[in-house]
Amino acid sequence: ALGASGAIETAFAALALRDGWVPGSLNCENPVTEGGLTFLPPGGVTGRPATVLKQSFGFGGTNAALVLARD
């Protein structure tokens, strides 16, 4: 299950780019609004993201970052 999570997250990110939907910040009940940070509602929002950054962190220092972009 852990090994497949990166592939599932990548597919989710690609669908978000294709469908124009940005997933929300789950379990964020009291967001800090200072410093220009934007927290999205748990249900997500519609929009047209141009890029998505997906990060994965594994055991033993195995880390990866993937950037997906729309044409």
C-alpha positions as CSV (number, residue, x, y, z in Angstrom):
1,A,0.0,0.0,0.0
2,L,2.8,2.4,0.8
3,G,4.5,1.8,-2.5
4,A,1.4,2.5,-4.5
5,S,0.6,5.7,-2.7
6,G,2.9,7.8,-4.8
7,A,1.3,6.6,-8.0
8,I,-2.2,7.2,-6.7
9,E,-1.2,10.7,-5.6
10,T,0.3,11.4,-9.0
11,A,-2.9,10.3,-10.7
12,F,-4.9,12.5,-8.4
13,A,-2.7,15.5,-9.2
14,A,-3.0,14.9,-12.9
15,L,-6.8,14.7,-12.6
16,A,-6.8,18.0,-10.6
17,L,-4.9,19.7,-13.4
18,R,-7.2,18.2,-16.1
19,D,-10.5,18.9,-14.4
20,G,-9.7,22.3,-12.9
21,W,-10.2,21.3,-9.2
22,V,-7.8,22.0,-6.3
23,P,-8.2,19.7,-3.3
24,G,-8.6,21.3,0.1
25,S,-6.6,21.2,3.3
26,L,-8.2,18.4,5.4
27,N,-8.5,18.8,9.2
28,C,-7.4,22.4,9.2
29,E,-9.9,23.9,11.6
30,N,-8.0,27.1,12.7
31,P,-5.8,28.2,9.8
32,V,-3.1,30.8,10.3
33,T,-3.9,33.6,7.8
34,E,-0.7,35.7,8.4
35,G,2.2,35.7,5.9
36,G,0.2,35.4,2.7
37,L,-0.6,31.7,3.1
38,T,-3.8,30.4,1.6
39,F,-5.6,27.4,3.1
40,L,-8.3,25.8,1.0
41,P,-11.6,24.6,2.5
42,P,-11.8,20.8,3.0
43,G,-14.0,20.3,0.0
44,G,-11.6,21.9,-2.4
45,V,-12.2,24.7,-4.9
46,T,-12.6,24.9,-8.6
47,G,-9.8,26.7,-10.5
48,R,-7.2,26.3,-13.2
49,P,-3.9,25.4,-11.5
50,A,-1.0,25.7,-14.0
51,T,1.3,23.4,-12.0
52,V,1.2,20.8,-9.2
53,L,4.1,19.9,-6.9
54,K,3.9,16.5,-5.4
55,Q,6.3,15.2,-2.8
56,S,6.9,11.8,-1.4
57,F,9.0,10.9,1.6
58,G,10.1,7.3,2.2
59,F,11.9,5.3,4.8
60,G,15.7,5.5,4.9
61,G,15.9,9.0,3.3
62,T,14.2,8.0,0.0
63,N,12.6,11.2,-1.2
64,A,11.2,12.4,-4.5
65,A,9.5,15.5,-5.9
66,L,7.5,15.7,-9.1
67,V,6.1,18.8,-10.9
68,L,3.2,18.4,-13.3
69,A,2.2,21.3,-15.6
70,R,-0.7,22.0,-18.0
71,D,-0.1,22.9,-21.6
